[in-house]
Amino acid sequence: MTMLRHTLAVAALAAACCLPLRAHADDSCKLEISANDQMMYDKQTLWVSSACKSVTLTLHHSGKLPKAAMGHNWVLVNGPDLPAVANAGMGAGAASDYVPAGDKRVLAHTKLVGGGESDTVTFPTAGLKEGGDYKFLCTFPGHNALMHGTFKFGGPPS
């Protein structure tokens, strides 16, 4: 009887210790980032666990200006593609959220948002390589000079 109680107690402790770990893994698959009227993201680095099958990212525009004047988006690319995607975005125009339709260099992106607005995108990680060189940027004309950062997939957060 004592052995059964000890076994049940150990099992209960093991389950309790692992619940926060599962919640943490799920939390790492959901990201939030804010942009403001000063053309800044609030984070320069975003990290996602390689255990994530998909990522949900929410972009918040914490400013007051409308998207026609100070719109922001969040665009994920391979690092070397950042300048070309930024330039192509200018040509795509506001109606396309400054993201060219069907551009294979764009791995994921939100819509263009103005002050007080938010947008969420969910994308699979199947095409991402652990430790790959990924960057994010805002493709609103001229914003990528200040609004860009590093997206890390796999490994420990840093």
BAKOL-267582 format. One record per atom (N, C-alpha, C): residue number from 1; chain; atom name; x, y, z. Coordinates in Angstrom, 3 decimals. Layout:
BAKOL-267582
[NUM,'A','CA',[X,Y,Z]],
...
***
This chain:
BAKOL-267582
[1,'A','N',[0.818,-1.198,0.000]],
[1,'A','CA',[0.000,0.000,0.000]],
[1,'A','C',[0.863,1.263,0.000]],
[2,'A','N',[1.916,1.248,0.829]],
[2,'A','CA',[2.819,2.392,0.890]],
[2,'A','C',[3.512,2.585,-0.459]],
[3,'A','N',[3.899,1.483,-1.072]],
[3,'A','CA',[4.553,1.552,-2.382]],
[3,'A','C',[3.623,2.182,-3.412]],
[4,'A','N',[2.340,1.831,-3.388]],
[4,'A','CA',[1.357,2.382,-4.319]],
[4,'A','C',[1.202,3.890,-4.098]],
[5,'A','N',[1.141,4.308,-2.833]],
[5,'A','CA',[1.024,5.738,-2.535]],
[5,'A','C',[2.242,6.508,-3.024]],
[6,'A','N',[3.433,5.953,-2.819]],
[6,'A','CA',[4.657,6.612,-3.278]],
[6,'A','C',[4.678,6.713,-4.803]],
[7,'A','N',[4.256,5.647,-5.452]],
[7,'A','CA',[4.222,5.647,-6.917]],
[7,'A','C',[3.257,6.692,-7.435]],
[8,'A','N',[2.071,6.774,-6.833]],
[8,'A','CA',[1.086,7.772,-7.240]],
[8,'A','C',[1.584,9.188,-6.958]],
[9,'A','N',[2.245,9.374,-5.833]],
[9,'A','CA',[2.775,10.697,-5.493]],
[9,'A','C',[3.852,11.118,-6.492]],
[10,'A','N',[4.735,10.195,-6.839]],
[10,'A','CA',[5.786,10.504,-7.812]],
[10,'A','C',[5.167,10.820,-9.172]],
[11,'A','N',[4.167,10.056,-9.572]],
[11,'A','CA',[3.497,10.302,-10.853]],
[11,'A','C',[2.824,11.672,-10.856]],
[12,'A','N',[2.178,12.032,-9.750]],
[12,'A','CA',[1.512,13.331,-9.654]],
[12,'A','C',[2.539,14.468,-9.720]],
[13,'A','N',[3.653,14.307,-9.026]],
[13,'A','CA',[4.700,15.325,-9.070]],
[13,'A','C',[5.294,15.449,-10.469]],
[14,'A','N',[5.502,14.326,-11.120]],
[14,'A','CA',[6.054,14.351,-12.475]],
[14,'A','C',[5.100,15.076,-13.425]],
[15,'A','N',[3.812,14.794,-13.310]],
[15,'A','CA',[2.831,15.463,-14.179]],
[15,'A','C',[2.792,16.958,-13.884]],
[16,'A','N',[2.835,17.323,-12.613]],
[16,'A','CA',[2.782,18.738,-12.239]],
[16,'A','C',[4.013,19.486,-12.736]],
[17,'A','N',[5.162,18.834,-12.675]],
[17,'A','CA',[6.374,19.526,-13.116]],
[17,'A','C',[6.385,19.737,-14.620]],
[18,'A','N',[5.720,18.849,-15.361]],
[18,'A','CA',[5.784,18.933,-16.817]],
[18,'A','C',[4.730,19.856,-17.408]],
[19,'A','N',[3.676,20.156,-16.695]],
[19,'A','CA',[2.651,21.043,-17.226]],
[19,'A','C',[3.211,22.417,-17.564]],
[20,'A','N',[4.009,23.039,-16.687]],
[20,'A','CA',[4.570,24.335,-17.059]],
[20,'A','C',[5.488,24.252,-18.280]],
[21,'A','N',[6.182,23.129,-18.438]],
[21,'A','CA',[7.054,22.983,-19.593]],
[21,'A','C',[6.240,22.974,-20.875]],
[22,'A','N',[5.119,22.274,-20.881]],
[22,'A','CA',[4.274,22.249,-22.066]],
[22,'A','C',[3.701,23.633,-22.341]],
[23,'A','N',[3.267,24.310,-21.313]],
[23,'A','CA',[2.717,25.656,-21.495]],
[23,'A','C',[3.791,26.587,-22.050]],
[24,'A','N',[5.030,26.422,-21.543]],
[24,'A','CA',[6.121,27.272,-22.034]],
[24,'A','C',[6.384,27.023,-23.516]],
[25,'A','N',[6.384,25.749,-23.921]],
[25,'A','CA',[6.619,25.444,-25.340]],
[25,'A','C',[5.523,26.064,-26.200]],
[26,'A','N',[4.264,25.982,-25.753]],
[26,'A','CA',[3.166,26.575,-26.509]],
[26,'A','C',[3.300,28.092,-26.554]],
[27,'A','N',[3.723,28.691,-25.431]],
[27,'A','CA',[3.891,30.141,-25.378]],
[27,'A','C',[4.949,30.617,-26.357]],
[28,'A','N',[5.983,29.811,-26.577]],
[28,'A','CA',[7.058,30.242,-27.467]],
[28,'A','C',[6.621,30.237,-28.928]],
[29,'A','N',[5.466,29.668,-29.219]],
[29,'A','CA',[4.958,29.636,-30.593]],
[29,'A','C',[4.061,30.836,-30.887]],
[30,'A','N',[3.811,31.654,-29.868]],
[30,'A','CA',[2.982,32.856,-30.018]],
[30,'A','C',[3.833,34.065,-29.688]],
[31,'A','N',[3.947,34.958,-30.635]],
[31,'A','CA',[4.782,36.149,-30.471]],
[31,'A','C',[3.946,37.409,-30.618]],
[32,'A','N',[4.390,38.462,-29.944]],
[32,'A','CA',[3.780,39.784,-30.097]],
[32,'A','C',[4.894,40.794,-30.269]],
[33,'A','N',[4.632,41.761,-31.122]],
[33,'A','CA',[5.587,42.840,-31.347]],
[33,'A','C',[4.774,44.108,-31.592]],
[34,'A','N',[5.293,45.219,-31.118]],
[34,'A','CA',[4.616,46.507,-31.303]],
[34,'A','C',[5.478,47.441,-32.134]],
[35,'A','N',[4.802,48.294,-32.877]],
[35,'A','CA',[5.458,49.340,-33.662]],
[35,'A','C',[4.823,50.667,-33.257]],
[36,'A','N',[5.573,51.767,-33.426]],
[36,'A','CA',[5.044,53.057,-32.972]],
[36,'A','C',[5.205,54.141,-34.039]],
[37,'A','N',[4.802,55.335,-33.699]],
[37,'A','CA',[4.876,56.467,-34.627]],
[37,'A','C',[6.306,56.982,-34.826]],
[38,'A','N',[7.259,56.474,-34.067]],
[38,'A','CA',[8.662,56.856,-34.223]],
[38,'A','C',[9.413,55.852,-35.102]],
[39,'A','N',[8.677,55.036,-35.844]],
[39,'A','CA',[9.251,54.023,-36.735]],
[39,'A','C',[10.185,53.072,-35.987]],
[40,'A','N',[9.657,52.494,-34.906]],
[40,'A','CA',[10.442,51.544,-34.119]],
[40,'A','C',[9.584,50.357,-33.742]],
[41,'A','N',[10.192,49.151,-33.826]],
[41,'A','CA',[9.602,47.971,-33.205]],
[41,'A','C',[10.064,47.958,-31.751]],
[42,'A','N',[9.279,47.359,-30.879]],
[42,'A','CA',[9.690,47.277,-29.477]],
[42,'A','C',[10.644,46.118,-29.211]],
[43,'A','N',[10.871,45.261,-30.201]],
[43,'A','CA',[11.804,44.132,-30.051]],
[43,'A','C',[12.715,44.086,-31.273]],
[44,'A','N',[13.977,43.803,-31.031]],
[44,'A','CA',[14.944,43.663,-32.117]],
[44,'A','C',[15.203,42.200,-32.463]],
[45,'A','N',[14.826,41.299,-31.541]],
[45,'A','CA',[15.022,39.873,-31.749]],
[45,'A','C',[13.773,39.131,-31.311]],
[46,'A','N',[13.344,38.202,-32.141]],
[46,'A','CA',[12.242,37.310,-31.804]],
[46,'A','C',[12.769,35.881,-31.880]],
[47,'A','N',[12.370,35.037,-30.944]],
[47,'A','CA',[12.835,33.656,-30.891]],
[47,'A','C',[11.645,32.716,-30.872]],
[48,'A','N',[11.776,31.615,-31.608]],
[48,'A','CA',[10.759,30.572,-31.647]],
[48,'A','C',[11.443,29.224,-31.470]],
[49,'A','N',[10.868,28.388,-30.656]],
[49,'A','CA',[11.382,27.036,-30.442]],
[49,'A','C',[11.230,26.204,-31.706]],
[50,'A','N',[12.192,25.329,-31.961]],
[50,'A','CA',[12.094,24.435,-33.117]],
[50,'A','C',[11.005,23.386,-32.905]],
[51,'A','N',[10.452,23.290,-31.690]],
[51,'A','CA',[9.339,22.374,-31.424]],
[51,'A','C',[8.022,22.915,-31.988]],
[52,'A','N',[7.992,24.197,-32.316]],
[52,'A','CA',[6.774,24.803,-32.859]],
[52,'A','C',[6.529,24.337,-34.286]],
[53,'A','N',[5.347,23.847,-34.554]],
[53,'A','CA',[4.959,23.450,-35.913]],
[53,'A','C',[4.452,24.655,-36.701]],
[54,'A','N',[3.944,25.646,-35.974]],
[54,'A','CA',[3.520,26.902,-36.580]],
[54,'A','C',[3.745,28.018,-35.566]],
[55,'A','N',[3.779,29.228,-36.077]],
[55,'A','CA',[3.995,30.412,-35.248]],
[55,'A','C',[2.840,31.366,-35.487]],
[56,'A','N',[2.339,31.952,-34.417]],
[56,'A','CA',[1.333,32.999,-34.513]],
[56,'A','C',[1.960,34.283,-33.999]],
[57,'A','N',[2.035,35.276,-34.869]],
[57,'A','CA',[2.614,36.560,-34.508]],
[57,'A','C',[1.551,37.641,-34.628]],
[58,'A','N',[1.475,38.477,-33.595]],
[58,'A','CA',[0.557,39.615,-33.610]],
[58,'A','C',[1.364,40.903,-33.590]],
[59,'A','N',[1.072,41.754,-34.563]],
[59,'A','CA',[1.676,43.079,-34.651]],
[59,'A','C',[0.677,44.088,-34.126]],
[60,'A','N',[1.113,44.898,-33.152]],
[60,'A','CA',[0.296,45.987,-32.603]],
[60,'A','C',[0.926,47.309,-33.030]],
[61,'A','N',[0.101,48.250,-33.456]],
[61,'A','CA',[0.596,49.608,-33.749]],
[61,'A','C',[0.175,50.457,-32.557]],
[62,'A','N',[1.151,50.812,-31.733]],
[62,'A','CA',[0.863,51.546,-30.504]],
[62,'A','C',[0.765,53.055,-30.719]],
[63,'A','N',[0.990,53.509,-31.941]],
[63,'A','CA',[0.935,54.935,-32.224]],
[63,'A','C',[-0.476,55.433,-32.487]],
[64,'A','N',[-0.565,56.662,-32.955]],
[64,'A','CA',[-1.852,57.318,-33.215]],
[64,'A','C',[-2.079,57.624,-34.700]],
[65,'A','N',[-1.002,57.680,-35.472]],
[65,'A','CA',[-1.110,58.101,-36.868]],
[65,'A','C',[-1.774,57.025,-37.733]],
[66,'A','N',[-2.523,57.440,-38.755]],
[66,'A','CA',[-3.192,56.470,-39.642]],
[66,'A','C',[-2.182,55.733,-40.521]],
[67,'A','N',[-2.616,54.600,-41.061]],
[67,'A','CA',[-1.676,53.800,-41.856]],
[67,'A','C',[-1.213,54.495,-43.131]],
[68,'A','N',[-1.986,55.414,-43.674]],
[68,'A','CA',[-1.538,56.143,-44.870]],
[68,'A','C',[-0.314,57.001,-44.569]],
[69,'A','N',[-0.196,57.478,-43.326]],
[69,'A','CA',[0.927,58.330,-42.939]],
[69,'A','C',[2.046,57.555,-42.244]],
[70,'A','N',[1.690,56.583,-41.418]],
[70,'A','CA',[2.681,55.867,-40.601]],
[70,'A','C',[2.263,54.411,-40.429]],
[71,'A','N',[1.947,53.743,-41.537]],
[71,'A','CA',[1.557,52.347,-41.482]],
[71,'A','C',[2.752,51.442,-41.237]],
[72,'A','N',[2.491,50.316,-40.609]],
[72,'A','CA',[3.548,49.331,-40.346]],
[72,'A','C',[3.024,47.945,-40.672]],
[73,'A','N',[3.945,47.102,-41.090]],
[73,'A','CA',[3.663,45.683,-41.226]],
[73,'A','C',[4.842,44.928,-40.640]],
[74,'A','N',[4.751,43.612,-40.645]],
[74,'A','CA',[5.832,42.744,-40.186]],
[74,'A','C',[6.023,41.711,-41.281]],
[75,'A','N',[7.232,41.663,-41.829]],
[75,'A','CA',[7.524,40.780,-42.954]],
[75,'A','C',[8.748,39.940,-42.596]],
[76,'A','N',[8.626,38.622,-42.744]],
[76,'A','CA',[9.716,37.689,-42.446]],
[76,'A','C',[10.376,37.252,-43.751]],
[77,'A','N',[11.707,37.327,-43.783]],
[77,'A','CA',[12.479,36.962,-44.974]],
[77,'A','C',[13.763,36.251,-44.564]],
[78,'A','N',[14.405,35.589,-45.523]],
[78,'A','CA',[15.779,35.130,-45.325]],
[78,'A','C',[16.646,36.376,-45.276]],
[79,'A','N',[17.638,36.401,-44.393]],
[79,'A','CA',[18.467,37.577,-44.199]],
[79,'A','C',[18.964,38.240,-45.475]],
[80,'A','N',[19.552,37.478,-46.397]],
[80,'A','CA',[20.082,38.114,-47.606]],
[80,'A','C',[19.009,38.766,-48.494]],
[81,'A','N',[17.747,38.383,-48.315]],
[81,'A','CA',[16.673,38.923,-49.149]],
[81,'A','C',[16.098,40.240,-48.631]],
[82,'A','N',[16.510,40.701,-47.465]],
[82,'A','CA',[15.897,41.884,-46.854]],
[82,'A','C',[15.936,43.109,-47.772]],
[83,'A','N',[17.071,43.516,-48.313]],
[83,'A','CA',[17.065,44.733,-49.145]],
[83,'A','C',[16.167,44.612,-50.378]],
[84,'A','N',[16.199,43.462,-51.029]],
[84,'A','CA',[15.397,43.285,-52.245]],
[84,'A','C',[13.906,43.291,-51.934]],
[85,'A','N',[13.523,42.660,-50.823]],
[85,'A','CA',[12.106,42.640,-50.447]],
[85,'A','C',[11.644,44.039,-50.050]],
[86,'A','N',[12.495,44.783,-49.356]],
[86,'A','CA',[12.147,46.159,-48.983]],
[86,'A','C',[11.920,46.999,-50.240]],
[87,'A','N',[12.777,46.869,-51.219]],
[87,'A','CA',[12.624,47.631,-52.469]],
[87,'A','C',[11.392,47.183,-53.248]],
[88,'A','N',[11.166,45.886,-53.309]],
[88,'A','CA',[9.995,45.371,-54.029]],
[88,'A','C',[8.704,45.823,-53.349]],
[89,'A','N',[8.728,45.960,-52.031]],
[89,'A','CA',[7.552,46.405,-51.288]],
[89,'A','C',[7.117,47.799,-51.684]],
[90,'A','N',[8.089,48.674,-51.916]],
[90,'A','CA',[7.746,50.040,-52.324]],
[90,'A','C',[6.973,50.026,-53.641]],
[91,'A','N',[7.382,49.161,-54.552]],
[91,'A','CA',[6.701,49.073,-55.834]],
[91,'A','C',[5.338,48.414,-55.763]],
[92,'A','N',[5.131,47.593,-54.741]],
[92,'A','CA',[3.848,46.886,-54.607]],
[92,'A','C',[2.726,47.831,-54.211]],
[93,'A','N',[3.049,48.868,-53.457]],
[93,'A','CA',[2.060,49.867,-53.086]],
[93,'A','C',[1.215,49.517,-51.873]],
[94,'A','N',[0.485,50.516,-51.404]],
[94,'A','CA',[-0.334,50.392,-50.190]],
[94,'A','C',[-1.454,49.377,-50.350]],
[95,'A','N',[-2.044,49.286,-51.543]],
[95,'A','CA',[-3.154,48.347,-51.759]],
[95,'A','C',[-2.721,46.904,-51.521]],
[96,'A','N',[-1.419,46.628,-51.660]],
[96,'A','CA',[-0.877,45.286,-51.425]],
[96,'A','C',[-0.135,45.206,-50.095]],
[97,'A','N',[-0.372,46.183,-49.214]],
[97,'A','CA',[0.309,46.243,-47.914]],
[97,'A','C',[1.831,46.343,-48.066]],
[98,'A','N',[2.291,46.872,-49.201]],
[98,'A','CA',[3.705,47.002,-49.521]],
[98,'A','C',[4.430,45.651,-49.518]],
[99,'A','N',[3.697,44.605,-49.918]],
[99,'A','CA',[4.254,43.260,-50.064]],
[99,'A','C',[3.816,42.743,-51.436]],
[100,'A','N',[4.767,42.486,-52.345]],
[100,'A','CA',[4.383,41.995,-53.671]],
[100,'A','C',[3.647,40.657,-53.590]],
[101,'A','N',[2.545,40.542,-54.280]],
[101,'A','CA',[1.776,39.298,-54.287]],
[101,'A','C',[2.631,38.166,-54.848]],
[102,'A','N',[2.627,37.044,-54.143]],
[102,'A','CA',[3.320,35.854,-54.614]],
[102,'A','C',[4.839,35.897,-54.528]],
[103,'A','N',[5.398,36.875,-53.852]],
[103,'A','CA',[6.855,36.969,-53.729]],
[103,'A','C',[7.362,35.817,-52.865]],
[104,'A','N',[8.095,34.886,-53.457]],
[104,'A','CA',[8.581,33.684,-52.762]],
[104,'A','C',[9.629,34.007,-51.702]],
[105,'A','N',[10.195,35.210,-51.757]],
[105,'A','CA',[11.181,35.602,-50.738]],
[105,'A','C',[10.509,35.971,-49.426]],
[106,'A','N',[9.214,36.255,-49.462]],
[106,'A','CA',[8.457,36.605,-48.259]],
[106,'A','C',[7.971,35.312,-47.617]],
[107,'A','N',[8.460,35.027,-46.410]],
[107,'A','CA',[8.113,33.795,-45.714]],
[107,'A','C',[6.804,33.925,-44.942]],
[108,'A','N',[6.510,35.118,-44.479]],
[108,'A','CA',[5.260,35.408,-43.765]],
[108,'A','C',[5.136,36.918,-43.649]],
[109,'A','N',[3.903,37.412,-43.515]],
[109,'A','CA',[3.730,38.854,-43.319]],
[109,'A','C',[2.347,39.157,-42.764]],
[110,'A','N',[2.272,40.292,-42.079]],
[110,'A','CA',[0.987,40.809,-41.609]],
[110,'A','C',[0.479,41.805,-42.638]],
[111,'A','N',[-0.731,42.260,-42.409]],
[111,'A','CA',[-1.272,43.371,-43.198]],
[111,'A','C',[-0.671,44.669,-42.664]],
[112,'A','N',[-0.844,45.717,-43.402]],
[112,'A','CA',[-0.428,47.045,-42.980]],
[112,'A','C',[-1.434,47.555,-41.946]],
[113,'A','N',[-0.945,48.060,-40.812]],
[113,'A','CA',[-1.830,48.575,-39.767]],
[113,'A','C',[-1.462,50.012,-39.426]],
[114,'A','N',[-2.462,50.780,-39.007]],
[114,'A','CA',[-2.264,52.148,-38.548]],
[114,'A','C',[-2.385,52.218,-37.036]],
[115,'A','N',[-2.275,53.423,-36.495]],
[115,'A','CA',[-2.335,53.641,-35.059]],
[115,'A','C',[-3.536,52.985,-34.406]],
[116,'A','N',[-3.281,52.225,-33.333]],
[116,'A','CA',[-4.335,51.567,-32.578]],
[116,'A','C',[-4.812,50.256,-33.181]],
[117,'A','N',[-4.302,49.880,-34.344]],
[117,'A','CA',[-4.731,48.644,-35.001]],
[117,'A','C',[-3.735,47.512,-34.742]],
[118,'A','N',[-4.205,46.289,-34.980]],
[118,'A','CA',[-3.369,45.094,-34.851]],
[118,'A','C',[-3.699,44.141,-35.983]],
[119,'A','N',[-2.765,43.254,-36.278]],
[119,'A','CA',[-3.011,42.167,-37.229]],
[119,'A','C',[-2.208,40.961,-36.769]],
[120,'A','N',[-2.747,39.788,-37.061]],
[120,'A','CA',[-2.119,38.533,-36.666]],
[120,'A','C',[-1.917,37.661,-37.888]],
[121,'A','N',[-0.766,37.006,-37.930]],
[121,'A','CA',[-0.466,36.048,-38.983]],
[121,'A','C',[-0.010,34.747,-38.328]],
[122,'A','N',[-0.452,33.622,-38.874]],
[122,'A','CA',[0.010,32.304,-38.447]],
[122,'A','C',[0.672,31.654,-39.644]],
[123,'A','N',[1.870,31.133,-39.431]],
[123,'A','CA',[2.610,30.522,-40.528]],
[123,'A','C',[3.325,29.257,-40.051]],
[124,'A','N',[3.483,28.283,-40.972]],
[124,'A','CA',[4.155,27.034,-40.608]],
[124,'A','C',[5.661,27.229,-40.510]],
[125,'A','N',[6.306,26.391,-39.712]],
[125,'A','CA',[7.762,26.453,-39.581]],
[125,'A','C',[8.459,25.372,-40.404]],
[126,'A','N',[7.696,24.569,-41.126]],
[126,'A','CA',[8.271,23.447,-41.878]],
[126,'A','C',[9.393,23.887,-42.821]],
[127,'A','N',[9.310,25.062,-43.391]],
[127,'A','CA',[10.335,25.537,-44.321]],
[127,'A','C',[11.501,26.248,-43.652]],
[128,'A','N',[11.442,26.431,-42.328]],
[128,'A','CA',[12.525,27.118,-41.617]],
[128,'A','C',[13.583,26.119,-41.174]],
[129,'A','N',[14.832,26.548,-41.174]],
[129,'A','CA',[15.936,25.703,-40.724]],
[129,'A','C',[16.421,26.205,-39.374]],
[130,'A','N',[16.622,25.280,-38.455]],
[130,'A','CA',[17.118,25.658,-37.145]],
[130,'A','C',[18.453,26.385,-37.290]],
[131,'A','N',[18.535,27.556,-36.666]],
[131,'A','CA',[19.747,28.364,-36.731]],
[131,'A','C',[19.891,29.149,-38.032]],
[132,'A','N',[18.856,29.163,-38.879]],
[132,'A','CA',[18.916,29.880,-40.154]],
[132,'A','C',[19.009,31.385,-39.965]],
[133,'A','N',[19.365,32.076,-41.035]],
[133,'A','CA',[19.517,33.535,-41.020]],
[133,'A','C',[18.203,34.164,-41.473]],
[134,'A','N',[17.353,34.531,-40.503]],
[134,'A','CA',[16.049,35.114,-40.807]],
[134,'A','C',[15.978,36.522,-40.232]],
[135,'A','N',[15.336,37.403,-40.987]],
[135,'A','CA',[15.160,38.795,-40.570]],
[135,'A','C',[13.699,39.175,-40.722]],
[136,'A','N',[13.284,40.179,-39.960]],
[136,'A','CA',[11.952,40.756,-40.147]],
[136,'A','C',[12.122,42.245,-40.372]],
[137,'A','N',[11.134,42.823,-41.060]],
[137,'A','CA',[11.213,44.238,-41.387]],
[137,'A','C',[9.819,44.791,-41.647]],
[138,'A','N',[9.738,46.111,-41.676]],
[138,'A','CA',[8.543,46.820,-42.116]],
[138,'A','C',[8.839,47.288,-43.537]],
[139,'A','N',[7.929,46.973,-44.469]],
[139,'A','CA',[8.174,47.340,-45.867]],
[139,'A','C',[7.467,48.623,-46.291]],
[140,'A','N',[6.847,49.342,-45.350]],
[140,'A','CA',[6.320,50.672,-45.675]],
[140,'A','C',[7.510,51.484,-46.174]],
[141,'A','N',[7.357,52.260,-47.245]],
[141,'A','CA',[8.503,52.961,-47.838]],
[141,'A','C',[9.355,53.722,-46.823]],
[142,'A','N',[10.635,53.389,-46.828]],
[142,'A','CA',[11.614,54.052,-45.974]],
[142,'A','C',[11.718,53.522,-44.556]],
[143,'A','N',[10.778,52.717,-44.107]],
[143,'A','CA',[10.780,52.277,-42.715]],
[143,'A','C',[11.838,51.224,-42.399]],
[144,'A','N',[12.198,50.404,-43.372]],
[144,'A','CA',[13.108,49.296,-43.072]],
[144,'A','C',[14.489,49.761,-42.609]],
[145,'A','N',[14.840,51.014,-42.857]],
[145,'A','CA',[16.131,51.521,-42.377]],
[145,'A','C',[16.216,51.446,-40.857]],
[146,'A','N',[15.088,51.661,-40.184]],
[146,'A','CA',[15.042,51.594,-38.720]],
[146,'A','C',[14.283,50.374,-38.205]],
[147,'A','N',[13.350,49.897,-38.996]],
[147,'A','CA',[12.442,48.849,-38.525]],
[147,'A','C',[12.811,47.495,-39.110]],
[148,'A','N',[13.737,46.841,-38.440]],
[148,'A','CA',[14.143,45.497,-38.823]],
[148,'A','C',[14.720,44.798,-37.602]],
[149,'A','N',[14.794,43.495,-37.676]],
[149,'A','CA',[15.334,42.735,-36.562]],
[149,'A','C',[15.644,41.311,-36.983]],
[150,'A','N',[16.034,40.512,-36.007]],
[150,'A','CA',[16.438,39.129,-36.230]],
[150,'A','C',[15.369,38.183,-35.706]],
[151,'A','N',[15.072,37.166,-36.508]],
[151,'A','CA',[14.131,36.120,-36.139]],
[151,'A','C',[14.931,34.840,-35.973]],
[152,'A','N',[14.921,34.279,-34.762]],
[152,'A','CA',[15.692,33.066,-34.466]],
[152,'A','C',[14.753,31.881,-34.343]],
[153,'A','N',[15.091,30.819,-35.062]],
[153,'A','CA',[14.327,29.590,-35.031]],
[153,'A','C',[15.207,28.483,-34.461]],
[154,'A','N',[14.780,27.940,-33.316]],
[154,'A','CA',[15.525,26.863,-32.675]],
[154,'A','C',[16.610,27.381,-31.760]],
[155,'A','N',[17.197,26.448,-31.034]],
[155,'A','CA',[18.227,26.814,-30.067]],
[155,'A','C',[17.613,27.553,-28.890]],
[156,'A','N',[18.417,27.903,-27.925]],
[156,'A','CA',[17.900,28.621,-26.752]],
[156,'A','C',[17.618,30.085,-27.088]],
[157,'A','N',[16.646,30.689,-26.388]],
[157,'A','CA',[16.415,32.118,-26.595]],
[157,'A','C',[17.609,32.911,-26.109]],
[158,'A','N',[17.885,34.020,-26.772]],
[158,'A','CA',[19.018,34.843,-26.312]],
[158,'A','C',[18.652,36.309,-26.366]],
***
